[in-house]
């Protein structure tokens, strides 16, 4: 059984039970998920996620903002949390940039 995820075409990635899961493995898996398999851009958004049964598996719905491709994958709880953190970081960067642009638009500071 794999701990990370099953790809859109049924391919499995990740560590087998008993293997030590490292932060690098989780980060690598998140990076793969955040790249669209259809257009190869990194505009993939985490749309929704829900637990599967009582186990550690989470079903994640992803959407590419570039080509509008949707995919549903099964990931471990650790990967789902990693995706959530990655999207939170991107949202924070966007909020900071938006605030800077709004201040510039009002003439407060240069962009």
C-alpha positions in Angstrom: 0.0 0.0 0.0 1.3 3.5 -0.9 1.2 6.4 1.5 1.3 9.3 -0.9 -1.1 9.3 -3.9 -2.5 7.6 -6.9 -2.1 9.6 -10.1 -4.9 10.5 -12.5 -4.2 7.4 -14.7 -3.9 5.0 -11.8 -0.1 5.2 -11.4 1.0 5.1 -7.8 3.7 7.3 -6.2 5.2 7.4 -2.7 6.5 5.2 0.0 5.4 1.8 0.9 4.2 0.9 4.4 7.1 0.6 6.7 9.3 3.0 4.8 10.3 6.2 6.5 8.4 9.1 5.0 10.5 12.3 4.9 9.6 15.9 4.4 11.4 15.9 1.1 9.2 13.0 -0.1 6.1 14.9 0.9 7.4 18.1 -0.8 8.2 16.2 -4.0 4.8 14.7 -4.1 3.1 18.0 -3.5 5.2 19.6 -6.3 4.1 16.8 -8.7 0.5 17.3 -7.8 0.8 21.1 -8.3 1.9 20.7 -11.9 -0.9 20.1 -14.4 -0.4 16.8 -16.3 -2.3 18.2 -19.3 -0.5 21.5 -19.9 2.5 21.2 -17.6 1.9 24.6 -15.9 2.0 25.1 -12.1 -1.4 26.8 -11.9 -3.1 23.9 -10.1 -5.6 24.8 -7.4 -6.7 22.7 -4.5 -10.5 22.9 -4.8 -11.7 20.4 -2.2 -10.6 17.5 -0.1 -12.4 14.9 2.0 -11.3 11.8 4.0 -11.9 8.4 2.6 -13.3 6.0 5.3 -11.6 5.9 8.7 -8.1 5.6 7.3 -5.3 8.1 6.5 -6.3 8.5 2.9 -7.8 11.8 1.6 -9.5 12.4 -1.8 -8.4 15.7 -3.3 -10.0 17.6 -6.1 -7.5 19.7 -8.1 -8.1 22.1 -11.0 -5.7 23.8 -13.4 -6.3 27.5 -13.8 -4.5 27.5 -17.1 -6.2 24.8 -19.1 -9.2 24.1 -16.8 -8.3 20.4 -16.4 -9.8 18.7 -13.3 -8.5 15.7 -11.6 -9.3 13.7 -8.4 -6.5 12.0 -6.6 -6.1 10.0 -3.4 -3.3 11.2 -1.1 -2.1 10.6 2.4 -3.1 13.0 5.2 0.5 14.4 5.2 0.4 15.2 1.5 -3.1 16.8 1.8 -1.7 19.0 4.6 1.3 19.8 2.5 -0.9 20.9 -0.4 -2.9 23.0 2.0 0.2 24.7 3.3 1.5 25.3 -0.2 -1.7 27.0 -1.3 -1.8 29.0 1.9 1.7 30.3 1.1 0.6 31.3 -2.4 -2.5 33.0 -1.1 -0.4 35.0 1.3 1.9 36.1 -1.4 -1.0 37.1 -3.6 -2.6 39.1 -0.7 0.6 41.0 0.0 1.0 41.8 -3.7 -2.7 42.9 -3.9 -2.3 45.2 -0.9 0.9 46.7 -2.4 -1.0 47.3 -5.7 -4.0 48.9 -3.9 -1.7 51.2 -2.0 0.1 52.2 -5.2 -3.3 52.8 -6.9 -4.3 55.2 -4.2 -1.0 57.0 -4.5 0.4 55.9 -1.1 3.5 54.0 -2.3 5.1 52.9 -5.5 4.4 49.3 -6.6 
